[in-house]
Amino acid sequence: MSLDQRQLARIDEHLQRAYLEPRKIDSCQVLVAHRGEVAHRSSHGCADDTIWRLFSMTKPVTGVALLTLYEQGYLQLSDPVHRFIPSWRDVRVREGDQLVAPHRPPSVRDVLMHMSGIGYGAGNADLNIEGGLPEVPWKDLEELADGIVEAPLRFQPGTRWLYSFGMDVAARIVEVISGMPYDEYLKATIFEPLGMVDTDFWVPEDKRDRLAPLHARNRRKELVELQGRSYSRRPTLFNGGGGLVGTLDDYFRFAQMLANGGTLDGTRVLGRKTVELMGTNHLPGSGELREFAIPGGYGEVGFDGMGFGLTVAVTLDQARTQVIGSPGEIMWGGAASTIFWVDPVEDLVVVFMTQLLPSGTFNFRGQLKSIVYPALP
């Protein structure tokens, strides 16, 4: 039985009434798929083939890229990062006024989980989400991975959770193992096999008019357009934590691959058990983010009732999240308020695109979930 179309129509009614008509956002797209079939797709204030800045929705793509190498036996999650990036061998941890040796080296799993001890910004500081992604002084992933550990770690590896440059470090590990520039590895391993024809770290000239404008709100809560990065040329730093741009349909193909257990249209990107590993809560003691997150730190999906897997958040307890859904959902979002989630219990995929900084200005995820789930048979 298909999803209730009358209920799904409320998605567009809600977005128009609450956001587009009062000019809280400029444009958006939403796609809902059930059992592998698109049940609802709509565009508001933009063309169907609009290209969006994915920001941190790049992170799960990086997780998949690294796991393709895991499946070939090149690494284990418990491997120390310094096996691939030697500059990480001599890291120190700040404890009060002291610099001490780590109890154990930061591992590959630590960087995939934001538990390595690094943060975002100068000196491994917390992420300032008001400006989206922080400016970095490094020219490429090699410089970033080496430069980030010139500052001491914020905590002992594996003991706390802090949003971080971890996925950029993971992207560098992909380069080291594969011997390929990161963008080329993504193209060959994920984008081309999945038919993600518009996803990249830059926008060629013949597609540039499709890139959505980026917005924020001023002190009077008026929508204002931001200049931001032009994406007009191939960068030298392939930001594995937030550098991709792409379309709604491209990202849906990526998310549906995860929902299908690693395959799409007969093409295998990951094995089913590897996708399960990615979506398993890896927090110590199967705990929730609230127990491990640095107080005052940023979390894309909130901390209560949420676990964390390999680059994705995992729903543990609906009573704690206070949001409709299913245990075992995996999800993440981006700095410009893009979101996605995959619900393996209901075989449901939802992707939402807009371009409003910062993420969390409005609760798009919670509102969409309250409308989408009642449409299930």
C-alpha positions as CSV (number, residue, x, y, z in Angstrom):
1,M,0.0,0.0,0.0
2,S,1.4,3.4,-1.0
3,L,1.7,6.5,1.3
4,D,-1.4,8.6,1.8
5,Q,-1.1,11.4,-0.8
6,R,-3.5,13.7,1.0
7,Q,-1.3,13.6,4.1
8,L,1.9,14.1,2.0
9,A,0.2,17.2,0.3
10,R,0.4,18.8,3.7
11,I,4.2,19.0,3.3
12,D,3.8,21.6,0.6
13,E,1.0,23.4,2.3
14,H,3.1,23.7,5.5
15,L,6.2,24.9,3.7
16,Q,4.3,27.5,1.7
17,R,2.3,28.8,4.7
18,A,5.1,28.7,7.3
19,Y,8.2,29.6,5.4
20,L,7.9,30.6,1.7
21,E,5.0,33.1,1.9
22,P,6.4,34.9,5.0
23,R,9.9,34.9,3.3
24,K,11.6,32.9,6.0
25,I,13.3,31.0,3.3
26,D,13.8,31.7,-0.4
27,S,13.3,28.3,-1.9
28,C,13.3,24.6,-1.0
29,Q,12.8,21.0,-2.3
30,V,11.6,17.9,-0.5
31,L,11.5,14.2,-1.6
32,V,9.9,11.3,0.2
33,A,10.5,7.7,-0.9
34,H,8.9,4.6,0.5
35,R,10.1,1.1,-0.3
36,G,12.4,2.5,-3.0
37,E,9.7,4.4,-4.8
38,V,9.4,8.2,-4.8
39,A,6.0,9.0,-3.2
40,H,6.4,12.8,-3.1
41,R,8.7,15.3,-4.7
42,S,8.2,19.0,-4.9
43,S,10.2,22.2,-5.7
44,H,9.3,25.6,-4.3
45,G,10.8,28.8,-5.7
46,C,13.5,26.9,-7.6
47,A,14.0,24.7,-10.6
48,D,13.8,20.9,-10.3
49,D,17.6,20.6,-11.1
50,T,18.8,23.2,-8.6
51,I,22.2,22.6,-7.1
52,W,22.6,23.1,-3.4
53,R,25.5,23.5,-1.0
54,L,25.4,20.3,1.0
55,F,27.8,21.4,3.7
56,S,27.9,18.7,6.4
57,M,25.7,16.3,4.4
58,T,29.1,15.7,2.8
59,K,30.1,13.8,6.0
60,P,28.1,10.6,5.4
61,V,29.5,10.5,1.9
62,T,33.0,10.5,3.4
63,G,32.0,7.8,5.8
64,V,30.9,5.6,2.9
65,A,34.1,6.4,1.0
66,L,36.3,5.2,3.9
67,L,34.2,2.1,4.4
68,T,34.7,1.0,0.8
69,L,38.4,0.7,1.7
70,Y,37.5,-1.0,5.0
71,E,35.7,-3.6,2.9
72,Q,38.9,-4.2,0.9
73,G,41.0,-4.9,4.1
74,Y,43.0,-1.7,4.0
75,L,42.1,-0.6,7.5
76,Q,40.3,-1.5,10.7
77,L,38.3,1.0,12.7
78,S,40.6,0.4,15.7
79,D,43.7,1.4,13.7
80,P,45.5,4.5,15.0
81,V,45.2,7.5,12.7
82,H,49.0,7.7,12.8
83,R,49.2,4.5,10.8
84,F,48.1,6.6,7.8
85,I,49.0,10.1,9.0
86,P,52.4,10.0,10.8
87,S,52.0,13.5,12.3
88,W,49.3,12.1,14.6
89,R,51.8,9.9,16.4
90,D,53.0,12.6,18.8
91,V,49.6,14.2,19.7
92,R,49.1,15.6,23.2
93,V,46.0,16.2,25.2
94,R,45.2,19.3,27.2
95,E,44.1,18.5,30.7
96,G,43.8,21.7,32.7
97,D,47.1,23.6,32.4
98,Q,49.0,20.4,31.5
99,L,49.8,18.7,28.2
100,V,49.8,14.9,28.6
101,A,50.1,11.9,26.4
102,P,46.8,10.3,25.2
103,H,45.7,7.1,27.1
104,R,45.6,5.6,23.6
105,P,46.2,6.9,20.1
106,P,43.2,8.5,18.3
107,S,41.7,5.8,16.1
108,V,39.9,5.8,12.7
109,R,36.6,5.2,14.4
110,D,37.3,8.2,16.7
111,V,37.6,10.6,13.7
112,L,34.5,9.1,12.1
113,M,32.6,9.8,15.3
114,H,33.9,13.2,16.4
115,M,35.5,11.6,19.4
116,S,39.2,12.0,18.5
117,G,39.8,15.1,20.6
118,I,40.0,17.6,17.7
119,G,37.3,20.2,17.2
120,Y,36.5,22.8,14.5
121,G,38.4,26.0,14.0
122,A,41.6,27.4,15.4
123,G,43.2,25.5,18.3
124,N,40.6,22.7,18.0
125,A,37.9,25.1,19.2
126,D,34.2,24.5,19.0
127,L,32.4,25.2,15.7
128,N,30.9,28.7,15.3
129,I,27.8,27.7,13.4
130,E,26.8,31.3,12.8
131,G,29.2,31.5,9.9
132,G,28.6,28.0,8.5
133,L,32.0,26.3,8.1
134,P,35.1,27.9,9.5
135,E,37.8,29.4,7.3
136,V,40.9,27.2,7.3
137,P,44.6,28.1,6.6
138,W,45.4,24.9,4.9
139,K,45.7,24.4,1.1
140,D,44.8,20.7,0.9
141,L,43.8,17.7,3.0
142,E,47.4,16.7,3.7
143,E,48.1,20.2,5.3
144,L,44.8,20.1,7.2
145,A,45.4,16.6,8.6
146,D,48.9,17.6,9.8
147,G,48.0,21.1,10.9
148,I,45.0,20.2,13.0
149,V,47.2,18.3,15.5
150,E,49.6,21.1,16.0
151,A,47.2,22.2,18.7
152,P,46.6,19.7,21.6
153,L,43.5,17.5,21.7
154,R,40.6,18.8,23.8
155,F,40.0,15.5,25.6
156,Q,41.2,11.9,25.7
157,P,40.3,10.0,22.5
158,G,37.0,8.1,22.7
159,T,35.8,9.8,25.9
160,R,33.8,12.9,24.7
161,W,32.0,14.0,21.6
162,L,32.8,17.3,19.8
163,Y,31.8,18.3,16.3
164,S,35.1,18.4,14.4
165,F,37.3,18.2,11.3
166,G,37.2,14.4,11.7
167,M,35.7,13.8,8.3
168,D,38.5,15.8,6.6
169,V,41.0,13.6,8.4
170,A,39.0,10.6,7.2
171,A,39.1,12.0,3.6
172,R,42.9,12.3,3.9
173,I,43.1,8.7,5.0
174,V,41.2,7.8,1.8
175,E,43.8,9.7,-0.3
176,V,46.7,8.0,1.5
177,I,45.3,4.5,1.0
178,S,44.0,4.9,-2.5
179,G,46.7,7.1,-3.9
180,M,44.1,9.3,-5.5
181,P,42.9,12.9,-5.0
182,Y,39.8,12.7,-2.8
183,D,37.4,14.1,-5.4
184,E,38.5,11.6,-8.0
185,Y,38.1,8.7,-5.5
186,L,34.5,9.9,-4.7
187,K,33.7,10.2,-8.4
188,A,35.0,6.7,-9.3
189,T,33.6,4.9,-6.2
190,I,30.3,6.6,-5.4
191,F,29.2,9.3,-7.7
192,E,29.6,7.6,-11.1
193,P,28.3,4.2,-9.9
194,L,25.2,5.8,-8.4
195,G,24.6,8.2,-11.2
196,M,25.2,11.3,-9.1
197,V,25.9,13.5,-12.1
198,D,25.7,16.9,-10.4
199,T,27.6,16.2,-7.2
200,D,31.2,17.6,-6.8
201,F,33.3,20.1,-4.9
202,W,32.7,22.8,-7.5
203,V,30.2,23.9,-10.1
204,P,31.3,24.1,-13.8
205,E,30.4,27.2,-15.7
206,D,27.6,25.5,-17.7
207,K,25.8,24.6,-14.4
208,R,26.5,27.8,-12.5
209,D,23.1,29.4,-13.0
210,R,21.6,26.3,-11.2
211,L,23.4,27.0,-7.9
212,A,20.9,28.2,-5.3
213,P,21.6,31.5,-3.5
214,L,22.7,31.3,0.1
215,H,20.7,33.2,2.7
216,A,20.7,34.1,6.4
217,R,18.5,36.4,8.5
218,N,19.6,39.8,9.8
219,R,18.8,41.2,13.2
220,R,15.3,42.2,12.1
221,K,14.8,38.6,11.0
222,E,14.7,39.6,7.3
223,L,16.1,37.2,4.7
224,V,19.3,38.5,3.2
225,E,21.5,36.9,0.5
226,L,25.1,36.0,1.3
227,Q,28.0,36.0,-1.1
228,G,30.0,33.1,0.2
229,R,32.2,30.9,-1.8
230,S,31.6,30.9,-5.6
231,Y,32.3,27.2,-6.2
232,S,33.5,28.4,-9.7
233,R,36.7,26.4,-9.8
234,R,38.0,23.1,-8.6
235,P,39.5,23.6,-5.1
236,T,42.8,22.2,-3.8
237,L,41.2,21.4,-0.4
238,F,38.5,18.7,-0.9
239,N,36.6,19.4,2.3
240,G,35.4,15.9,3.3
241,G,33.4,17.4,6.1
242,G,31.4,20.0,4.2
243,G,32.6,20.8,0.7
244,L,30.2,19.1,-1.7
245,V,27.4,20.6,-3.8
246,G,24.7,18.5,-5.4
247,T,21.1,18.1,-6.4
248,L,18.1,16.7,-4.5
249,D,17.9,13.8,-6.8
250,D,21.6,13.0,-6.5
251,Y,21.5,12.9,-2.7
252,F,18.3,10.8,-2.8
253,R,20.2,8.2,-4.8
254,F,23.0,8.2,-2.2
255,A,20.4,7.9,0.7
256,Q,18.4,5.3,-1.1
257,M,21.6,3.2,-1.6
258,L,22.0,3.3,2.2
259,A,18.3,2.3,2.7
260,N,18.8,-0.6,0.3
261,G,21.8,-1.9,2.3
262,G,24.5,-0.6,0.1
263,T,23.1,-1.1,-3.5
264,L,21.1,0.9,-6.0
265,D,19.8,-0.3,-9.4
266,G,22.0,-3.3,-9.3
267,T,25.2,-1.4,-8.4
268,R,26.9,-2.3,-5.1
269,V,28.7,0.4,-3.2
270,L,28.8,-1.2,0.2
271,G,27.9,-4.5,1.7
272,R,24.7,-4.8,3.7
273,K,26.5,-5.6,6.9
274,T,28.9,-2.6,6.4
275,V,25.9,-0.3,6.2
276,E,24.5,-1.9,9.4
277,L,27.9,-1.2,11.0
278,M,27.8,2.4,9.8
279,G,24.3,2.9,11.4
280,T,25.0,1.2,14.7
281,N,25.4,3.3,17.8
282,H,29.1,3.3,18.6
283,L,29.0,5.5,21.7
284,P,30.6,3.8,24.7
285,G,28.2,1.6,26.5
286,S,25.6,2.1,23.8
287,G,25.0,5.5,25.5
288,E,23.4,8.7,24.0
289,L,25.0,11.9,22.8
290,R,23.9,13.8,25.8
291,E,26.3,11.8,28.0
292,F,29.3,12.5,25.8
293,A,28.8,15.8,24.1
294,I,31.0,18.8,25.3
295,P,28.5,21.1,27.2
296,G,27.5,24.0,24.9
297,G,28.8,22.2,21.8
298,Y,26.9,22.0,18.5
299,G,24.9,19.0,17.5
300,E,23.0,18.9,14.2
301,V,20.1,16.7,15.5
302,G,20.2,17.4,19.2
303,F,21.6,15.1,21.9
304,D,18.7,13.6,23.8
305,G,17.7,10.1,22.7
306,M,20.3,10.1,20.0
307,G,23.3,7.8,19.5
308,F,26.1,8.2,16.9
309,G,27.4,5.8,14.3
310,L,30.1,6.2,11.7
311,T,29.4,9.8,10.5
312,V,25.6,9.6,11.1
313,A,23.4,10.2,14.1
314,V,21.2,7.2,15.2
315,T,17.8,7.4,16.8
316,L,17.7,5.5,20.1
317,D,14.6,6.5,22.0
318,Q,11.6,8.4,20.6
319,A,10.4,9.4,24.1
320,R,13.8,11.1,24.7
321,T,13.9,12.8,21.3
322,Q,10.2,13.8,21.5
323,V,10.0,13.3,17.7
324,I,8.0,10.7,15.8
325,G,10.0,8.1,13.9
326,S,11.6,4.7,14.5
327,P,14.6,3.5,16.6
328,G,17.5,2.9,14.2
329,E,16.9,5.8,11.9
330,I,20.2,7.3,10.6
331,M,20.4,11.0,9.7
332,W,22.4,14.2,9.4
333,G,22.1,17.7,8.0
334,G,24.1,20.6,6.7
335,A,24.9,24.2,7.8
336,A,22.4,25.7,5.3
337,S,19.5,23.7,6.8
338,T,19.6,20.7,4.4
339,I,18.5,17.5,6.0
340,F,18.1,13.8,5.3
341,W,17.1,10.7,7.2
342,V,16.8,7.0,6.4
343,D,14.4,4.8,8.4
344,P,15.2,1.1,7.9
345,V,12.2,0.0,9.9
346,E,9.7,1.7,7.6
347,D,11.9,1.6,4.5
348,L,11.6,5.4,4.3
349,V,14.0,8.0,2.8
350,V,13.4,11.8,3.2
351,V,15.7,14.5,1.8
352,F,15.1,18.3,2.2
353,M,17.0,21.0,0.6
354,T,17.1,24.8,1.3
355,Q,19.9,27.3,1.8
356,L,19.5,29.1,5.1
357,L,22.4,29.7,7.5
358,P,22.7,28.6,10.3
359,S,21.3,25.1,10.6
360,G,18.8,24.9,13.4
361,T,17.2,28.3,12.7
362,F,14.0,26.3,12.1
363,N,13.1,22.8,13.1
364,F,12.5,21.5,9.6
365,R,13.3,17.9,10.5
366,G,10.9,17.7,13.4
367,Q,8.1,19.4,11.4
368,L,8.6,17.2,8.3
369,K,8.6,14.0,10.4
370,S,5.4,15.0,12.1
371,I,3.8,15.3,8.6
372,V,5.5,12.4,6.8
373,Y,5.0,9.5,9.3
374,P,1.2,9.7,9.5
375,A,1.2,9.0,5.7
376,L,2.5,5.5,6.3
377,P,0.0,2.7,5.7
